[in-house]
Amino acid sequence: MLERQREGIARAKADGKYRGRVPITMRKATEVIKLKAEGLEAEEIANRLKISRASVFRVLKKTA
């Protein structure tokens, strides 16, 4: 059973269909940048988007 599962995963990866989900923070990156441009602090951004402060800083660092 595991062998067939590995074969299926390998086939899906070869077809480019096995990527996993996009982290939630990266899906909200544009909103983080927009709120920061409006002058909000990291803590307020995190509260509004229901993500951690560290995630806010990570997005801002990645886009800087």
FENZI-V445642 format. One record per run of one state. SS is the DSSP state (2 for helix, 1 for strand, 0 for the rest). FROM is the first residue (numbers start at 1). TO is the last residue. If there is no record, write none. Layout:
[[SS;FROM;TO] [SS;FROM;TO]]
//
This chain:
[[0;1;1] [2;2;14] [0;15;23] [2;24;27] [0;28;28] [2;29;37] [0;38;41] [2;42;49] [0;50;52] [2;53;63] [0;64;64]]
//
